[in-house]
Amino acid sequence: MENYEQKLGIKLWAEEDRPREKLLLHGRRHLTDAELIAILIGSGNRTETAVDLSKRILAFYGNSLTKLGRASIQELSKFKGIGDAKAISIIAALELGLRRKETIEGDIVKVTASTDVWNYMRQSFSDLNHEEFWILLLNRANHILSKHLISKGGQAGTVADPKIIFKVALENNAANIVLMHNHPSGNLKPSSSDIKLTKDMVEAGKLLTLFIADHLIFANNNYFSFKDEGLVF
C-alpha cells in the first residue's frame, strides 16, 4: 500500500495541531513558517500534507523567507502539489509582508542623509533578481513627496531615461530628486554608465532647477551613495 494511503491529512489531526485551528486558538505568533505557508496553499499532494510540503519548500530555500521571496511562479510550480494559483498565493503573501514593513519605515518623511533614503527604500529593492531604477521626489525642505519606478530590466542592467525622470519630477512639483537603482550582482561599485548618468542628470537638473540630491546603488543589503563619496555636487 502506498505511503499516501497511510498519511493522515490535516483534517484528521488533533484540532490544536491543525494550522488554522492553531492560529485561532493560540494566535499567529505560535505558528511556524511552514504552518503559515500551509494555510496559504491549503492542501498538499498525494504523499504530503500541506505542512510537510511547506517544510520541503522552505528547506529547498535554506529555510529563508528572504530566499523564498525571490522565487518565481515557475520555480515554485515545480514542487509537486504547487500549481500557479498556490505559487501566486505564496508570492503575494510575502510581498504584502515586505510592503507592511515598508509602510512602517515610511514614517521617515524628511531626507537629511543617505541613510534616510536607505531606510525608506531598502524594502523596495529587497529580493530583486533584476535591476530596477527608481526616483525619490523631495520638496525644497527635503520632505518626501513620492517614489516612482522609472524602469526595470534584466540582471545586466536597465535604462534610465532622463527625459522621463524630469517629466515625472515636474508633474509632481518636486524640487529635489534622489536617483536609485540596484545591482543584482551584489557589486556596490558604480559602473562608468552610472557615473555618466549621474553627471548628466546633475548638469541637466541645474538648468531646470530640479536638483539631484543623491544617487544610491543598492546591493547585498548595503548601499553606495554618490553624495557621500563626493560624486554629486
Secondary structure as UniProt FT lines:
FT   HELIX           3..6
FT   HELIX           10..12
FT   HELIX           15..17
FT   HELIX           19..26
FT   HELIX           28..30
FT   HELIX           33..41
FT   HELIX           50..60
FT   TURN            61..63
FT   HELIX           65..69
FT   HELIX           73..76
FT   TURN            77..78
FT   TURN            80..81
FT   HELIX           84..105
FT   TURN            106..107
FT   HELIX           114..125
FT   TURN            126..127
FT   STRAND          132..138
FT   TURN            140..141
FT   STRAND          143..152
FT   HELIX           162..171
FT   TURN            172..173
FT   STRAND          176..182
FT   TURN            184..185
FT   HELIX           192..208
FT   STRAND          211..219
FT   TURN            220..221
FT   STRAND          222..225
FT   TURN            226..230
//
